[in-house]
Amino acid sequence: MTTINLDRGDRATLDITDLLDGDDLPAAFGPDDIVRWTAKRLRRHTDDQAFLAKTSETDGGIELSGDSGTITIVGSDWDDVTTRHNFTYFWDLQVALGGDADQIVTLASGTGTVTADITIAAP
């Protein structure tokens, strides 16, 4: 995963595969690991400022299985995202090892474009 383009308002499914951990070994998720995916308009934004955020915690939108997983973005995730123009965003995928907030490893990151929803962009 490097470039992920999204259409504002649409459902999307992103696959988590072929990742390396902090030691450049194939990443395998443990039962207590918490995986978080965030999408931010500016690189300097904190996770709390992300316009989209998913987590592997209960009903958080990320399902894990061994060394892979799926991120699901649903229509309602876009409720607070309004735009009349396409915009570039920055994303990252992190794991808190054993659920420990002091043991966070970034597994992947990249950019993408969010395409404006035509029904919102109309005058």
Summary of the structure (lengths in Angstrom):
residues: 123
radius of gyration: 14.8
end to end distance: 34.7
largest distance: 50.9
contacts: 316
relative contact order: 0.30
helix: 11%
strand: 44%
